[in-house]
Structure formats: structure tokens, C-alpha cells
């Protein structure tokens, strides 16, 4: 199995060559209380609603990490909307950040920023 660290590192190398950067998503069940099967199902649902070129992996056992290849800034809104719609009946949090010029300088910085937004997402009440 390839880890998020490996995927993001390879993606940085690719993006540096062709100047097409990427974004990271962090998705986690509310309260971090999901069982292994539920997190696998979450990852499968997310994977089914993104492009095959996007990487979806489990991270820290209770979180799903996504590398959105060649999606930066406003281009991230479409896949995020698809994921939010697919997960509308579930209580999940989503945070994201882009990597590249005029974005986060490293994938690690983007991952941390996405984590801060993940926590903030939990504080936003769902639309009624």
C-alpha cells in the first residue's frame, strides 16, 4: 500500500517538472468515532466520486487523505462539492489546502492547514 507521504512526495516531484500543482483533502468522521469498516466505506465512497488519477488513502486510521492531482485554488471546489454531496447523509468533516506557487509552499504545510480547516469544518453547523 502506498502512503499519503509517498504519494504527495511523488506528486511534488511531478508538479515541479510540469508546473501543475495539486491539493490535499482531509476527511474524517465527526468525533473520530468510526470503526475500521466505516472508515473503509468512507474511503470507498470518496474514491467513487473522484477521478481515477486522484489518490485516496486512509491516514492515521480514522481519517481519509486525498491528493487531487492538478487541482489548485478554485478548481478544487468541484471535486469537494461532489464529495460533500456523496457524504451528505454522513457526519464528516472536510478540510483542504492547495500546494504550489501562491499556495502552500510544501505538501506538509498544506496538510497541516487542511487539518486546521478540518477542525473548523466541525464547528460550522450543517445547513438545515
Backbone as XML, in Angstrom:
<?xml version="1.0"?>
<chain id="A" units="angstrom">
  <residue number="1" name="UNK">
    <atom name="N" x="0.837" y="-1.178" z="0.000"/>
    <atom name="CA" x="0.000" y="0.000" z="0.000"/>
    <atom name="C" x="0.888" y="1.250" z="0.000"/>
  </residue>
  <residue number="2" name="UNK">
    <atom name="N" x="0.528" y="2.208" z="-0.784"/>
    <atom name="CA" x="1.252" y="3.463" z="-0.843"/>
    <atom name="C" x="0.657" y="4.421" z="0.185"/>
  </residue>
  <residue number="3" name="UNK">
    <atom name="N" x="1.533" y="5.109" z="0.900"/>
    <atom name="CA" x="1.073" y="6.038" z="1.929"/>
    <atom name="C" x="0.855" y="7.432" z="1.338"/>
  </residue>
  <residue number="4" name="UNK">
    <atom name="N" x="0.152" y="8.258" z="2.079"/>
    <atom name="CA" x="-0.058" y="9.637" z="1.663"/>
    <atom name="C" x="1.283" y="10.343" z="1.506"/>
  </residue>
  <residue number="5" name="UNK">
    <atom name="N" x="2.205" y="10.086" z="2.402"/>
    <atom name="CA" x="3.536" y="10.690" z="2.340"/>
    <atom name="C" x="4.216" y="10.351" z="1.018"/>
  </residue>
  <residue number="6" name="UNK">
    <atom name="N" x="4.179" y="9.099" z="0.618"/>
    <atom name="CA" x="4.803" y="8.679" z="-0.641"/>
    <atom name="C" x="4.118" y="9.320" z="-1.847"/>
  </residue>
  <residue number="7" name="UNK">
    <atom name="N" x="2.803" y="9.309" z="-1.843"/>
    <atom name="CA" x="2.045" y="9.882" z="-2.966"/>
    <atom name="C" x="2.321" y="11.377" z="-3.085"/>
  </residue>
  <residue number="8" name="UNK">
    <atom name="N" x="2.259" y="12.102" z="-1.977"/>
    <atom name="CA" x="2.480" y="13.548" z="-2.006"/>
    <atom name="C" x="3.907" y="13.881" z="-2.426"/>
  </residue>
  <residue number="9" name="UNK">
    <atom name="N" x="4.869" y="13.113" z="-1.981"/>
    <atom name="CA" x="6.262" y="13.345" z="-2.371"/>
    <atom name="C" x="6.445" y="13.149" z="-3.867"/>
  </residue>
  <residue number="10" name="UNK">
    <atom name="N" x="5.863" y="12.086" z="-4.420"/>
    <atom name="CA" x="5.946" y="11.862" z="-5.867"/>
    <atom name="C" x="5.222" y="12.968" z="-6.631"/>
  </residue>
  <residue number="11" name="UNK">
    <atom name="N" x="4.102" y="13.416" z="-6.101"/>
    <atom name="CA" x="3.332" y="14.454" z="-6.767"/>
    <atom name="C" x="4.086" y="15.784" z="-6.775"/>
  </residue>
  <residue number="12" name="UNK">
    <atom name="N" x="4.813" y="16.092" z="-5.717"/>
    <atom name="CA" x="5.634" y="17.309" z="-5.681"/>
    <atom name="C" x="6.681" y="17.255" z="-6.787"/>
  </residue>
  <residue number="13" name="UNK">
    <atom name="N" x="7.319" y="16.110" z="-6.945"/>
    <atom name="CA" x="8.334" y="15.961" z="-7.992"/>
    <atom name="C" x="7.721" y="16.140" z="-9.378"/>
  </residue>
  <residue number="14" name="UNK">
    <atom name="N" x="6.565" y="15.544" z="-9.611"/>
    <atom name="CA" x="5.890" y="15.671" z="-10.900"/>
    <atom name="C" x="5.470" y="17.117" z="-11.144"/>
  </residue>
  <residue number="15" name="UNK">
    <atom name="N" x="4.886" y="17.742" z="-10.128"/>
    <atom name="CA" x="4.407" y="19.114" z="-10.266"/>
    <atom name="C" x="5.563" y="20.084" z="-10.515"/>
  </residue>
  <residue number="16" name="UNK">
    <atom name="N" x="6.708" y="19.849" z="-9.913"/>
    <atom name="CA" x="7.868" y="20.715" z="-10.129"/>
    <atom name="C" x="8.339" y="20.641" z="-11.588"/>
  </residue>
  <residue number="17" name="UNK">
    <atom name="N" x="8.168" y="19.495" z="-12.220"/>
    <atom name="CA" x="8.571" y="19.337" z="-13.624"/>
    <atom name="C" x="7.598" y="20.010" z="-14.581"/>
  </residue>
  <residue number="18" name="UNK">
    <atom name="N" x="6.287" y="19.877" z="-14.339"/>
    <atom name="CA" x="5.319" y="20.387" z="-15.311"/>
    <atom name="C" x="4.517" y="21.602" z="-14.818"/>
  </residue>
  <residue number="19" name="UNK">
    <atom name="N" x="4.806" y="22.075" z="-13.621"/>
    <atom name="CA" x="4.166" y="23.265" z="-13.049"/>
    <atom name="C" x="2.647" y="23.140" z="-12.944"/>
  </residue>
  <residue number="20" name="UNK">
    <atom name="N" x="2.163" y="21.927" z="-12.739"/>
    <atom name="CA" x="0.740" y="21.684" z="-12.469"/>
    <atom name="C" x="0.637" y="21.112" z="-11.067"/>
  </residue>
  <residue number="21" name="UNK">
    <atom name="N" x="0.172" y="21.930" z="-10.150"/>
    <atom name="CA" x="0.224" y="21.591" z="-8.737"/>
    <atom name="C" x="-1.026" y="20.844" z="-8.295"/>
  </residue>
  <residue number="22" name="UNK">
    <atom name="N" x="-1.200" y="20.652" z="-7.024"/>
    <atom name="CA" x="-2.251" y="19.778" z="-6.512"/>
    <atom name="C" x="-2.781" y="20.282" z="-5.184"/>
  </residue>
  <residue number="23" name="UNK">
    <atom name="N" x="-3.828" y="19.617" z="-4.728"/>
    <atom name="CA" x="-4.432" y="19.956" z="-3.439"/>
    <atom name="C" x="-4.576" y="18.695" z="-2.594"/>
  </residue>
  <residue number="24" name="UNK">
    <atom name="N" x="-4.655" y="18.903" z="-1.303"/>
    <atom name="CA" x="-4.852" y="17.814" z="-0.350"/>
    <atom name="C" x="-6.180" y="18.013" z="0.369"/>
  </residue>
  <residue number="25" name="UNK">
    <atom name="N" x="-6.921" y="16.930" z="0.518"/>
    <atom name="CA" x="-8.153" y="16.934" z="1.312"/>
    <atom name="C" x="-7.934" y="16.057" z="2.527"/>
  </residue>
  <residue number="26" name="UNK">
    <atom name="N" x="-8.512" y="16.438" z="3.630"/>
    <atom name="CA" x="-8.564" y="15.607" z="4.832"/>
    <atom name="C" x="-10.033" y="15.421" z="5.163"/>
  </residue>
  <residue number="27" name="UNK">
    <atom name="N" x="-10.454" y="14.185" z="5.289"/>
    <atom name="CA" x="-11.849" y="13.873" z="5.577"/>
    <atom name="C" x="-11.879" y="12.952" z="6.789"/>
  </residue>
  <residue number="28" name="UNK">
    <atom name="N" x="-12.691" y="13.300" z="7.765"/>
    <atom name="CA" x="-12.765" y="12.486" z="8.978"/>
    <atom name="C" x="-14.190" y="12.460" z="9.500"/>
  </residue>
  <residue number="29" name="UNK">
    <atom name="N" x="-14.596" y="11.316" z="10.057"/>
    <atom name="CA" x="-15.907" y="11.240" z="10.710"/>
    <atom name="C" x="-15.941" y="12.188" z="11.902"/>
  </residue>
  <residue number="30" name="UNK">
    <atom name="N" x="-17.083" y="12.774" z="12.142"/>
    <atom name="CA" x="-17.249" y="13.689" z="13.263"/>
    <atom name="C" x="-16.981" y="12.938" z="14.566"/>
  </residue>
  <residue number="31" name="UNK">
    <atom name="N" x="-16.132" y="13.495" z="15.391"/>
    <atom name="CA" x="-15.820" y="12.890" z="16.676"/>
    <atom name="C" x="-14.821" y="11.760" z="16.619"/>
  </residue>
  <residue number="32" name="UNK">
    <atom name="N" x="-14.320" y="11.432" z="15.458"/>
    <atom name="CA" x="-13.305" y="10.378" z="15.294"/>
    <atom name="C" x="-13.770" y="9.040" z="15.853"/>
  </residue>
  <residue number="33" name="UNK">
    <atom name="N" x="-15.069" y="8.761" z="15.812"/>
    <atom name="CA" x="-15.599" y="7.566" z="16.454"/>
    <atom name="C" x="-15.926" y="6.438" z="15.487"/>
  </residue>
  <residue number="34" name="UNK">
    <atom name="N" x="-15.463" y="6.489" z="14.266"/>
    <atom name="CA" x="-15.823" y="5.477" z="13.277"/>
    <atom name="C" x="-15.018" y="4.191" z="13.471"/>
  </residue>
  <residue number="35" name="UNK">
    <atom name="N" x="-15.643" y="3.091" z="13.127"/>
    <atom name="CA" x="-14.978" y="1.791" z="13.145"/>
    <atom name="C" x="-14.189" y="1.617" z="11.850"/>
  </residue>
  <residue number="36" name="UNK">
    <atom name="N" x="-13.292" y="0.614" z="11.820"/>
    <atom name="CA" x="-12.471" y="0.382" z="10.633"/>
    <atom name="C" x="-13.305" y="0.215" z="9.374"/>
  </residue>
  <residue number="37" name="UNK">
    <atom name="N" x="-14.361" y="-0.576" z="9.455"/>
    <atom name="CA" x="-15.211" y="-0.797" z="8.290"/>
    <atom name="C" x="-15.864" y="0.475" z="7.790"/>
  </residue>
  <residue number="38" name="UNK">
    <atom name="N" x="-16.230" y="1.339" z="8.725"/>
    <atom name="CA" x="-16.850" y="2.613" z="8.348"/>
    <atom name="C" x="-15.856" y="3.535" z="7.654"/>
  </residue>
  <residue number="39" name="UNK">
    <atom name="N" x="-14.612" y="3.553" z="8.129"/>
    <atom name="CA" x="-13.594" y="4.394" z="7.501"/>
    <atom name="C" x="-13.258" y="3.848" z="6.114"/>
  </residue>
  <residue number="40" name="UNK">
    <atom name="N" x="-13.235" y="2.529" z="5.963"/>
    <atom name="CA" x="-13.016" y="1.924" z="4.639"/>
    <atom name="C" x="-14.162" y="2.284" z="3.694"/>
  </residue>
  <residue number="41" name="UNK">
    <atom name="N" x="-15.379" y="2.238" z="4.200"/>
    <atom name="CA" x="-16.540" y="2.610" z="3.386"/>
    <atom name="C" x="-16.478" y="4.087" z="3.011"/>
  </residue>
  <residue number="42" name="UNK">
    <atom name="N" x="-16.047" y="4.925" z="3.942"/>
    <atom name="CA" x="-15.872" y="6.351" z="3.666"/>
    <atom name="C" x="-14.851" y="6.546" z="2.547"/>
  </residue>
  <residue number="43" name="UNK">
    <atom name="N" x="-13.724" y="5.875" z="2.652"/>
    <atom name="CA" x="-12.682" y="5.971" z="1.611"/>
    <atom name="C" x="-13.215" y="5.488" z="0.269"/>
  </residue>
  <residue number="44" name="UNK">
    <atom name="N" x="-13.959" y="4.400" z="0.267"/>
    <atom name="CA" x="-14.530" y="3.877" z="-0.978"/>
    <atom name="C" x="-15.528" y="4.835" z="-1.610"/>
  </residue>
  <residue number="45" name="UNK">
    <atom name="N" x="-16.349" y="5.464" z="-0.791"/>
    <atom name="CA" x="-17.320" y="6.436" z="-1.302"/>
    <atom name="C" x="-16.606" y="7.643" z="-1.897"/>
  </residue>
  <residue number="46" name="UNK">
    <atom name="N" x="-15.604" y="8.137" z="-1.197"/>
    <atom name="CA" x="-14.834" y="9.278" z="-1.698"/>
    <atom name="C" x="-14.161" y="8.901" z="-3.021"/>
  </residue>
  <residue number="47" name="UNK">
    <atom name="N" x="-13.531" y="7.748" z="-3.052"/>
    <atom name="CA" x="-12.844" y="7.265" z="-4.260"/>
    <atom name="C" x="-13.807" y="7.175" z="-5.447"/>
  </residue>
  <residue number="48" name="UNK">
    <atom name="N" x="-15.021" y="6.726" z="-5.197"/>
    <atom name="CA" x="-16.014" y="6.553" z="-6.265"/>
    <atom name="C" x="-16.476" y="7.885" z="-6.864"/>
  </residue>
  <residue number="49" name="UNK">
    <atom name="N" x="-16.283" y="8.980" z="-6.142"/>
    <atom name="CA" x="-16.764" y="10.275" z="-6.619"/>
    <atom name="C" x="-15.643" y="11.211" z="-7.077"/>
  </residue>
  <residue number="50" name="UNK">
    <atom name="N" x="-14.445" y="10.675" z="-7.203"/>
    <atom name="CA" x="-13.322" y="11.452" z="-7.721"/>
    <atom name="C" x="-12.754" y="10.779" z="-8.962"/>
  </residue>
  <residue number="51" name="UNK">
    <atom name="N" x="-11.825" y="11.454" z="-9.600"/>
    <atom name="CA" x="-11.179" y="10.882" z="-10.781"/>
    <atom name="C" x="-10.277" y="9.718" z="-10.380"/>
  </residue>
  <residue number="52" name="UNK">
    <atom name="N" x="-10.063" y="8.815" z="-11.308"/>
    <atom name="CA" x="-9.170" y="7.683" z="-11.018"/>
    <atom name="C" x="-7.742" y="8.130" z="-10.768"/>
  </residue>
  <residue number="53" name="UNK">
    <atom name="N" x="-7.358" y="9.281" z="-11.288"/>
    <atom name="CA" x="-5.995" y="9.774" z="-11.085"/>
    <atom name="C" x="-5.786" y="10.370" z="-9.703"/>
  </residue>
  <residue number="54" name="UNK">
    <atom name="N" x="-6.863" y="10.702" z="-9.009"/>
    <atom name="CA" x="-6.746" y="11.233" z="-7.651"/>
    <atom name="C" x="-6.501" y="10.082" z="-6.681"/>
  </residue>
  <residue number="55" name="UNK">
    <atom name="N" x="-5.630" y="10.320" z="-5.719"/>
    <atom name="CA" x="-5.286" y="9.273" z="-4.748"/>
    <atom name="C" x="-6.112" y="9.432" z="-3.483"/>
  </residue>
  <residue number="56" name="UNK">
    <atom name="N" x="-6.689" y="8.330" z="-3.015"/>
    <atom name="CA" x="-7.483" y="8.312" z="-1.783"/>
    <atom name="C" x="-6.907" y="7.223" z="-0.887"/>
  </residue>
  <residue number="57" name="UNK">
    <atom name="N" x="-6.408" y="7.604" z="0.298"/>
    <atom name="CA" x="-5.803" y="6.644" z="1.224"/>
    <atom name="C" x="-6.247" y="6.927" z="2.659"/>
  </residue>
  <residue number="58" name="UNK">
    <atom name="N" x="-6.243" y="5.880" z="3.466"/>
    <atom name="CA" x="-6.511" y="6.071" z="4.895"/>
    <atom name="C" x="-5.266" y="6.633" z="5.555"/>
  </residue>
  <residue number="59" name="UNK">
    <atom name="N" x="-5.503" y="7.539" z="6.496"/>
    <atom name="CA" x="-4.416" y="8.169" z="7.223"/>
    <atom name="C" x="-4.759" y="8.122" z="8.708"/>
  </residue>
  <residue number="60" name="UNK">
    <atom name="N" x="-3.816" y="7.756" z="9.505"/>
    <atom name="CA" x="-3.999" y="7.735" z="10.970"/>
    <atom name="C" x="-5.235" y="6.956" z="11.401"/>
  </residue>
  <residue number="61" name="UNK">
    <atom name="N" x="-5.603" y="5.976" z="10.675"/>
    <atom name="CA" x="-6.648" y="5.010" z="10.986"/>
    <atom name="C" x="-8.064" y="5.564" z="11.085"/>
  </residue>
  <residue number="62" name="UNK">
    <atom name="N" x="-8.242" y="6.835" z="11.338"/>
    <atom name="CA" x="-9.586" y="7.398" z="11.456"/>
    <atom name="C" x="-9.796" y="8.587" z="10.521"/>
  </residue>
  <residue number="63" name="UNK">
    <atom name="N" x="-8.993" y="8.645" z="9.475"/>
    <atom name="CA" x="-9.044" y="9.789" z="8.575"/>
    <atom name="C" x="-8.754" y="9.314" z="7.155"/>
  </residue>
  <residue number="64" name="UNK">
    <atom name="N" x="-9.304" y="10.017" z="6.176"/>
    <atom name="CA" x="-9.052" y="9.719" z="4.773"/>
    <atom name="C" x="-8.324" y="10.921" z="4.180"/>
  </residue>
  <residue number="65" name="UNK">
    <atom name="N" x="-7.204" y="10.649" z="3.520"/>
    <atom name="CA" x="-6.441" y="11.689" z="2.839"/>
    <atom name="C" x="-6.609" y="11.552" z="1.339"/>
  </residue>
  <residue number="66" name="UNK">
    <atom name="N" x="-6.704" y="12.682" z="0.648"/>
    <atom name="CA" x="-6.905" y="12.690" z="-0.797"/>
    <atom name="C" x="-5.893" y="13.638" z="-1.430"/>
  </residue>
  <residue number="67" name="UNK">
    <atom name="N" x="-5.257" y="13.184" z="-2.508"/>
    <atom name="CA" x="-4.401" y="14.045" z="-3.317"/>
    <atom name="C" x="-5.158" y="14.300" z="-4.614"/>
  </residue>
  <residue number="68" name="UNK">
    <atom name="N" x="-5.581" y="15.539" z="-4.804"/>
    <atom name="CA" x="-6.292" y="15.942" z="-6.018"/>
    <atom name="C" x="-5.257" y="16.441" z="-7.027"/>
  </residue>
  <residue number="69" name="UNK">
    <atom name="N" x="-4.940" y="15.585" z="-7.975"/>
    <atom name="CA" x="-3.906" y="15.862" z="-8.966"/>
    <atom name="C" x="-4.340" y="17.038" z="-9.854"/>
  </residue>
  <residue number="70" name="UNK">
    <atom name="N" x="-3.442" y="17.969" z="-10.053"/>
    <atom name="CA" x="-3.660" y="19.113" z="-10.938"/>
    <atom name="C" x="-4.941" y="19.880" z="-10.628"/>
  </residue>
  <residue number="71" name="UNK">
    <atom name="N" x="-5.247" y="20.006" z="-9.353"/>
    <atom name="CA" x="-6.420" y="20.776" z="-8.922"/>
    <atom name="C" x="-5.956" y="21.754" z="-7.846"/>
  </residue>
  <residue number="72" name="UNK">
    <atom name="N" x="-5.970" y="23.039" z="-8.181"/>
    <atom name="CA" x="-5.494" y="24.072" z="-7.270"/>
    <atom name="C" x="-6.506" y="25.209" z="-7.238"/>
  </residue>
  <residue number="73" name="UNK">
    <atom name="N" x="-6.633" y="25.838" z="-6.080"/>
    <atom name="CA" x="-7.499" y="27.018" z="-5.961"/>
    <atom name="C" x="-8.952" y="26.707" z="-6.266"/>
  </residue>
  <residue number="74" name="UNK">
    <atom name="N" x="-9.545" y="27.466" z="-7.170"/>
    <atom name="CA" x="-10.964" y="27.308" z="-7.497"/>
    <atom name="C" x="-11.283" y="25.952" z="-8.129"/>
  </residue>
  <residue number="75" name="UNK">
    <atom name="N" x="-10.310" y="25.335" z="-8.790"/>
    <atom name="CA" x="-10.537" y="24.027" z="-9.419"/>
    <atom name="C" x="-10.834" y="22.934" z="-8.393"/>
  </residue>
  <residue number="76" name="UNK">
    <atom name="N" x="-10.556" y="23.193" z="-7.138"/>
    <atom name="CA" x="-10.806" y="22.214" z="-6.072"/>
    <atom name="C" x="-12.277" y="22.198" z="-5.671"/>
  </residue>
  <residue number="77" name="UNK">
    <atom name="N" x="-12.985" y="23.274" z="-5.922"/>
    <atom name="CA" x="-14.368" y="23.385" z="-5.466"/>
    <atom name="C" x="-15.288" y="22.326" z="-6.073"/>
  </residue>
  <residue number="78" name="UNK">
    <atom name="N" x="-15.069" y="21.962" z="-7.326"/>
    <atom name="CA" x="-15.928" y="20.966" z="-7.978"/>
    <atom name="C" x="-15.777" y="19.586" z="-7.334"/>
  </residue>
  <residue number="79" name="UNK">
    <atom name="N" x="-14.550" y="19.048" z="-7.188"/>
    <atom name="CA" x="-14.464" y="17.744" z="-6.524"/>
    <atom name="C" x="-14.914" y="17.771" z="-5.062"/>
  </residue>
  <residue number="80" name="UNK">
    <atom name="N" x="-14.665" y="18.870" z="-4.373"/>
    <atom name="CA" x="-15.125" y="18.965" z="-2.980"/>
    <atom name="C" x="-16.648" y="18.935" z="-2.934"/>
  </residue>
  <residue number="81" name="UNK">
    <atom name="N" x="-17.293" y="19.635" z="-3.841"/>
    <atom name="CA" x="-18.762" y="19.636" z="-3.885"/>
    <atom name="C" x="-19.295" y="18.233" z="-4.148"/>
  </residue>
  <residue number="82" name="UNK">
    <atom name="N" x="-18.649" y="17.483" z="-5.067"/>
    <atom name="CA" x="-19.077" y="16.100" z="-5.339"/>
    <atom name="C" x="-18.927" y="15.233" z="-4.101"/>
  </residue>
  <residue number="83" name="UNK">
    <atom name="N" x="-17.813" y="15.387" z="-3.402"/>
    <atom name="CA" x="-17.577" y="14.595" z="-2.187"/>
    <atom name="C" x="-18.581" y="14.980" z="-1.107"/>
  </residue>
  <residue number="84" name="UNK">
    <atom name="N" x="-18.797" y="16.266" z="-0.898"/>
    <atom name="CA" x="-19.773" y="16.702" z="0.123"/>
    <atom name="C" x="-21.168" y="16.158" z="-0.188"/>
  </residue>
  <residue number="85" name="UNK">
    <atom name="N" x="-21.565" y="16.195" z="-1.456"/>
    <atom name="CA" x="-22.876" y="15.681" z="-1.843"/>
    <atom name="C" x="-22.972" y="14.180" z="-1.592"/>
  </residue>
  <residue number="86" name="UNK">
    <atom name="N" x="-21.925" y="13.447" z="-1.942"/>
    <atom name="CA" x="-21.924" y="11.995" z="-1.745"/>
    <atom name="C" x="-21.959" y="11.629" z="-0.262"/>
  </residue>
  <residue number="87" name="UNK">
    <atom name="N" x="-21.399" y="12.486" z="0.580"/>
    <atom name="CA" x="-21.322" y="12.209" z="2.015"/>
    <atom name="C" x="-22.359" y="12.987" z="2.820"/>
  </residue>
  <residue number="88" name="UNK">
    <atom name="N" x="-23.357" y="13.541" z="2.144"/>
    <atom name="CA" x="-24.336" y="14.421" z="2.791"/>
    <atom name="C" x="-25.056" y="13.753" z="3.960"/>
  </residue>
  <residue number="89" name="UNK">
    <atom name="N" x="-25.284" y="12.456" z="3.897"/>
    <atom name="CA" x="-26.009" y="11.771" z="4.962"/>
    <atom name="C" x="-25.096" y="11.329" z="6.109"/>
  </residue>
  <residue number="90" name="UNK">
    <atom name="N" x="-23.809" y="11.550" z="5.963"/>
    <atom name="CA" x="-22.848" y="11.153" z="6.990"/>
    <atom name="C" x="-22.354" y="12.380" z="7.736"/>
  </residue>
  <residue number="91" name="UNK">
    <atom name="N" x="-21.953" y="12.180" z="8.955"/>
    <atom name="CA" x="-21.379" y="13.276" z="9.728"/>
    <atom name="C" x="-19.869" y="13.214" z="9.565"/>
  </residue>
  <residue number="92" name="UNK">
    <atom name="N" x="-19.361" y="13.998" z="8.610"/>
    <atom name="CA" x="-17.926" y="14.052" z="8.361"/>
    <atom name="C" x="-17.468" y="15.503" z="8.340"/>
  </residue>
  <residue number="93" name="UNK">
    <atom name="N" x="-16.174" y="15.669" z="8.529"/>
    <atom name="CA" x="-15.534" y="16.971" z="8.425"/>
    <atom name="C" x="-14.597" y="16.920" z="7.231"/>
  </residue>
  <residue number="94" name="UNK">
    <atom name="N" x="-14.444" y="18.038" z="6.533"/>
    <atom name="CA" x="-13.563" y="18.104" z="5.375"/>
    <atom name="C" x="-12.720" y="19.374" z="5.471"/>
  </residue>
  <residue number="95" name="UNK">
    <atom name="N" x="-11.427" y="19.220" z="5.284"/>
    <atom name="CA" x="-10.515" y="20.357" z="5.198"/>
    <atom name="C" x="-9.649" y="20.172" z="3.968"/>
  </residue>
  <residue number="96" name="UNK">
    <atom name="N" x="-9.208" y="21.267" z="3.366"/>
    <atom name="CA" x="-8.370" y="21.147" z="2.173"/>
    <atom name="C" x="-7.426" y="22.331" z="2.058"/>
  </residue>
  <residue number="97" name="UNK">
    <atom name="N" x="-6.341" y="22.124" z="1.322"/>
    <atom name="CA" x="-5.386" y="23.186" z="1.012"/>
    <atom name="C" x="-4.631" y="22.791" z="-0.248"/>
  </residue>
  <residue number="98" name="UNK">
    <atom name="N" x="-4.236" y="23.802" z="-1.012"/>
    <atom name="CA" x="-3.508" y="23.575" z="-2.257"/>
    <atom name="C" x="-2.009" y="23.754" z="-2.044"/>
  </residue>
  <residue number="99" name="UNK">
    <atom name="N" x="-1.227" y="23.118" z="-2.912"/>
    <atom name="CA" x="0.230" y="23.190" z="-2.882"/>
    <atom name="C" x="0.692" y="23.806" z="-4.191"/>
  </residue>
  <residue number="100" name="UNK">
    <atom name="N" x="1.637" y="24.723" z="-4.124"/>
    <atom name="CA" x="2.202" y="25.314" z="-5.331"/>
    <atom name="C" x="2.437" y="26.795" z="-5.184"/>
  </residue>
  <residue number="101" name="UNK">
    <atom name="N" x="2.893" y="27.434" z="-6.262"/>
    <atom name="CA" x="3.113" y="28.883" z="-6.213"/>
    <atom name="C" x="1.809" y="29.604" z="-5.830"/>
  </residue>
  <residue number="102" name="UNK">
    <atom name="N" x="1.929" y="30.595" z="-4.996"/>
    <atom name="CA" x="0.784" y="31.365" z="-4.495"/>
    <atom name="C" x="-0.158" y="30.527" z="-3.624"/>
  </residue>
  <residue number="103" name="UNK">
    <atom name="N" x="0.280" y="29.353" z="-3.218"/>
    <atom name="CA" x="-0.498" y="28.472" z="-2.331"/>
    <atom name="C" x="0.401" y="28.112" z="-1.157"/>
  </residue>
  <residue number="104" name="UNK">
    <atom name="N" x="0.223" y="26.948" z="-0.582"/>
    <atom name="CA" x="1.118" y="26.466" z="0.475"/>
    <atom name="C" x="2.424" y="26.018" z="-0.172"/>
  </residue>
  <residue number="105" name="UNK">
    <atom name="N" x="3.544" y="26.299" z="0.476"/>
    <atom name="CA" x="4.861" y="26.038" z="-0.114"/>
    <atom name="C" x="5.202" y="24.547" z="-0.195"/>
  </residue>
  <residue number="106" name="UNK">
    <atom name="N" x="4.770" y="23.776" z="0.789"/>
    <atom name="CA" x="5.083" y="22.341" z="0.797"/>
    <atom name="C" x="3.806" y="21.548" z="1.030"/>
  </residue>
  <residue number="107" name="UNK">
    <atom name="N" x="3.848" y="20.268" z="0.696"/>
    <atom name="CA" x="2.665" y="19.442" z="0.933"/>
    <atom name="C" x="2.439" y="19.277" z="2.431"/>
  </residue>
  <residue number="108" name="UNK">
    <atom name="N" x="3.508" y="19.270" z="3.230"/>
    <atom name="CA" x="3.353" y="19.127" z="4.676"/>
    <atom name="C" x="2.619" y="20.337" z="5.264"/>
  </residue>
  <residue number="109" name="UNK">
    <atom name="N" x="2.966" y="21.527" z="4.775"/>
    <atom name="CA" x="2.280" y="22.737" z="5.230"/>
    <atom name="C" x="0.807" y="22.701" z="4.816"/>
  </residue>
  <residue number="110" name="UNK">
    <atom name="N" x="0.542" y="22.267" z="3.595"/>
    <atom name="CA" x="-0.840" y="22.153" z="3.122"/>
    <atom name="C" x="-1.610" y="21.139" z="3.961"/>
  </residue>
  <residue number="111" name="UNK">
    <atom name="N" x="-0.976" y="20.039" z="4.315"/>
    <atom name="CA" x="-1.623" y="19.011" z="5.127"/>
    <atom name="C" x="-2.001" y="19.567" z="6.500"/>
  </residue>
  <residue number="112" name="UNK">
    <atom name="N" x="-1.095" y="20.323" z="7.109"/>
    <atom name="CA" x="-1.398" y="20.934" z="8.412"/>
    <atom name="C" x="-2.539" y="21.942" z="8.287"/>
  </residue>
  <residue number="113" name="UNK">
    <atom name="N" x="-2.494" y="22.776" z="7.240"/>
    <atom name="CA" x="-3.550" y="23.766" z="7.034"/>
    <atom name="C" x="-4.891" y="23.070" z="6.814"/>
  </residue>
  <residue number="114" name="UNK">
    <atom name="N" x="-4.913" y="22.002" z="6.027"/>
    <atom name="CA" x="-6.144" y="21.242" z="5.809"/>
    <atom name="C" x="-6.663" y="20.693" z="7.134"/>
  </residue>
  <residue number="115" name="UNK">
    <atom name="N" x="-5.754" y="20.307" z="8.022"/>
    <atom name="CA" x="-6.152" y="19.826" z="9.347"/>
    <atom name="C" x="-6.819" y="20.908" z="10.167"/>
  </residue>
  <residue number="116" name="UNK">
    <atom name="N" x="-6.318" y="22.141" z="10.064"/>
    <atom name="CA" x="-6.943" y="23.250" z="10.782"/>
    <atom name="C" x="-8.351" y="23.509" z="10.241"/>
  </residue>
  <residue number="117" name="UNK">
    <atom name="N" x="-8.490" y="23.416" z="8.921"/>
    <atom name="CA" x="-9.813" y="23.608" z="8.322"/>
    <atom name="C" x="-10.745" y="22.446" z="8.643"/>
  </residue>
  <residue number="118" name="UNK">
    <atom name="N" x="-10.189" y="21.251" z="8.804"/>
    <atom name="CA" x="-10.974" y="20.077" z="9.192"/>
    <atom name="C" x="-11.619" y="20.328" z="10.549"/>
  </residue>
  <residue number="119" name="UNK">
    <atom name="N" x="-10.847" y="20.848" z="11.479"/>
    <atom name="CA" x="-11.363" y="21.152" z="12.804"/>
    <atom name="C" x="-12.404" y="22.273" z="12.706"/>
  </residue>
  <residue number="120" name="UNK">
    <atom name="N" x="-12.135" y="23.280" z="11.905"/>
    <atom name="CA" x="-13.081" y="24.389" z="11.740"/>
    <atom name="C" x="-14.374" y="23.912" z="11.104"/>
  </residue>
  <residue number="121" name="UNK">
    <atom name="N" x="-14.289" y="22.955" z="10.171"/>
    <atom name="CA" x="-15.473" y="22.427" z="9.495"/>
    <atom name="C" x="-16.436" y="21.805" z="10.500"/>
  </residue>
  <residue number="122" name="UNK">
    <atom name="N" x="-15.921" y="21.209" z="11.545"/>
    <atom name="CA" x="-16.777" y="20.586" z="12.565"/>
    <atom name="C" x="-17.569" y="21.643" z="13.329"/>
  </residue>
  <residue number="123" name="UNK">
    <atom name="N" x="-17.037" y="22.868" z="13.392"/>
    <atom name="CA" x="-17.710" y="23.918" z="14.151"/>
    <atom name="C" x="-18.807" y="24.613" z="13.352"/>
  </residue>
  <residue number="124" name="UNK">
    <atom name="N" x="-18.843" y="24.372" z="12.031"/>
    <atom name="CA" x="-19.848" y="25.011" z="11.183"/>
    <atom name="C" x="-21.106" y="24.150" z="11.187"/>
  </residue>
  <residue number="125" name="UNK">
    <atom name="N" x="-22.243" y="24.684" z="11.609"/>
    <atom name="CA" x="-23.466" y="23.883" z="11.635"/>
    <atom name="C" x="-23.900" y="23.525" z="10.212"/>
  </residue>
  <residue number="126" name="UNK">
    <atom name="N" x="-24.436" y="22.340" z="10.046"/>
    <atom name="CA" x="-24.935" y="21.894" z="8.748"/>
    <atom name="C" x="-26.150" y="22.725" z="8.350"/>
  </residue>
  <residue number="127" name="UNK">
    <atom name="N" x="-26.284" y="22.935" z="7.050"/>
    <atom name="CA" x="-27.444" y="23.682" z="6.536"/>
    <atom name="C" x="-28.723" y="22.897" z="6.800"/>
  </residue>
  <residue number="128" name="UNK">
    <atom name="N" x="-29.734" y="23.561" z="7.241"/>
    <atom name="CA" x="-30.984" y="22.882" z="7.573"/>
    <atom name="C" x="-31.801" y="22.576" z="6.341"/>
  </residue>
</chain>
